[in-house]
Every structure is written in C-alpha cells, then in structure tokens.
Amino acid sequence: MASFNIEFLSISFIRPRHIFQLFLLSVIIITSLLLAGCSTSFSFLPQIYLLNIGYNDGTVYQPVDPTIINQQAGVQLANIALQTAFEVRVGYFALCINAVPGSWLCSQNATSLAEQLSPADDPFNVLHVAAVFHDTIMFPYLLICSAGLSFVIFVFISPSPPVMKTLTVITGYLAATMILISVLWQHVACTTAASTIVNQSNGTLFTSIGKIAVIFGWLSFGLLTLTVAGVYLYIKIERVAQGFEDIATE
Ligand SMILES: *[C@@H]1O[C@H](CO)[C@@H](O)[C@H](O)[C@H]1NC(C)=O
C-alpha cells in the first residue's frame, strides 16, 4: 500500500504550523512595539515614532520657488525661533519631547508635556501641532484588531479540522488587510503633514518620518501575508495528497 502523505513538509519535529506560529508571534511583538512607540522614554521606545517635528536650531532652509512671494519669510520666522532645537515625536498613543538635547520626555498626556515648557522652548507651538495631528489623524485601532486576530490564529492554527484551516486563512487575510490599510494610512498621513509643516514654516522647521515604524509596519504585513499564503498552500497540498491516497487505496 502506497503511503503518500505530507510528511515531506515536516523536518523532524518542526512542522509548518510551528513556522507559521513563529511568524504570528513576530507579528504580535512587532505590532505591539509599534503601538508602544513613544509611550515612555525607556530604551529605544522614543525611536519608534511616526512623525518627528523639530526646529532647525536657528538655520533657515527657505524653499526657493516662483510661488513664494515673501522671500524673507524664513528669515523673519527665524528671528522668532532663534536658536531653538526643540523636537516633538508622535507615536500611536503618546508624544515625546526633547526639551533638553539628548533626553526624551514622553507622555500620553500632551497637556502635562506642555506644562514642562516655556514659550521660548517652543515659539511656534509645534507641540500643539503634534498633539492635534496625534488626536485627529493617528488611528491605531486597525493595528490593535490585527494583533488580536493574529493571536486568535496563533491559538487555532494547531492540528485542526479543515474548516478551521479555512477560517484561519480568512482571518489571516482580514488581519493582513487591516495592517496594509494602517501602514498606507500612516504613510500618507505622515508624509502629508511632514511636507505641509516644512513648507508652512518656510524652512525653519524640519520633519522626519520614523524609519523603524515604517519597517515594523511593512514587516508585520509581510509576515502575516506569508503566513496566510503558507496556510493556504498547505491546505491545497494536503488535499492533493489526500487525493493521491484515495487513488492508491482504490
Ligand atoms: C493631563 O495632564 C493635565 C495636567 O497635568 C491634567 O490636568 C489632566 O487631567 C490630564 N489628563 C488626563 C486625561 O490624564
């Protein structure tokens, strides 16, 4: 009797499901770190930001363009900004400020951060701009849903009837779509704000998009997509193998 089965997919005790679980665990950890970015000044958390807005330390990078009517705007604003080097970072749930160079102060409460500052620290009210951007545009809930769904798949991916595997694929597809929407949303919102802020400040402010946040976003999307594709392929191979077995036993 020919015994054709899917054992060739398993290397001793490591089964495909373990690899998928490793991927899902990574997705959960990466997404949690992304959501936790800027929530405390501990370790590298201030580095996981979506948008950074800061003063150019007195230097002006006045944009040059025929549509610019007041060529002196940058210099005029620099006279207000003086040597300010203040920076604000926006995360999904919190903000970090860099009032003293090299040390970050982070909080979910922008008001409590504002209480630490004087008008000379933040002459253009950049903290306010960051707080409004955070409150009105950042949307962490799709990422939270997606991390939750990843956990559900992680639990239910164990040896289970085919119907559960199909459910796994559907749930995974949903979670991956949510991450994709979040990453694109994050990207469009941050680049739009970054460009507008730099131009409106006439080159007295700089902005940057958090590279780690971008990498984390795309990485969790990639890992989740691989998992969904892997489970789908696994179901297909299993069906084909089952077909061979049926033919062999006939
Ligand atoms: C934020 O901080 C301010 C001042 O420290 C305080 O009055 C306010 O209640 C805080 N808000 C929240 C939601 O904790």
The ligand as a MOL file (V3000), in Angstrom:
LIG
                    3D

  0  0  0     0  0            999 V3000
M  V30 BEGIN CTAB
M  V30 COUNTS 14 14 0 0 0
M  V30 BEGIN ATOM
M  V30 1 C -3.3040 65.6060 31.6490 0
M  V30 2 O -2.4670 66.4020 32.4570 0
M  V30 3 C -3.1000 67.5540 32.9850 0
M  V30 4 C -2.0640 68.3860 33.6930 0
M  V30 5 O -1.0550 67.6030 34.2500 0
M  V30 6 C -4.2510 67.1580 33.8960 0
M  V30 7 O -4.9170 68.2810 34.3900 0
M  V30 8 C -5.2280 66.2860 33.0910 0
M  V30 9 O -6.2360 65.8020 33.9410 0
M  V30 10 C -4.5000 65.1210 32.4370 0
M  V30 11 N -5.4280 64.4270 31.5690 0
M  V30 12 C -5.5950 63.1120 31.6260 0
M  V30 13 C -6.5690 62.5470 30.6700 0
M  V30 14 O -4.9960 62.4160 32.4240 0
M  V30 END ATOM
M  V30 BEGIN BOND
M  V30 1 1 1 2
M  V30 2 1 1 10
M  V30 3 1 2 3
M  V30 4 1 3 4
M  V30 5 1 3 6
M  V30 6 1 4 5
M  V30 7 1 6 7
M  V30 8 1 6 8
M  V30 9 1 8 9
M  V30 10 1 8 10
M  V30 11 1 10 11
M  V30 12 1 11 12
M  V30 13 1 12 13
M  V30 14 2 12 14
M  V30 END BOND
M  V30 END CTAB
M  END
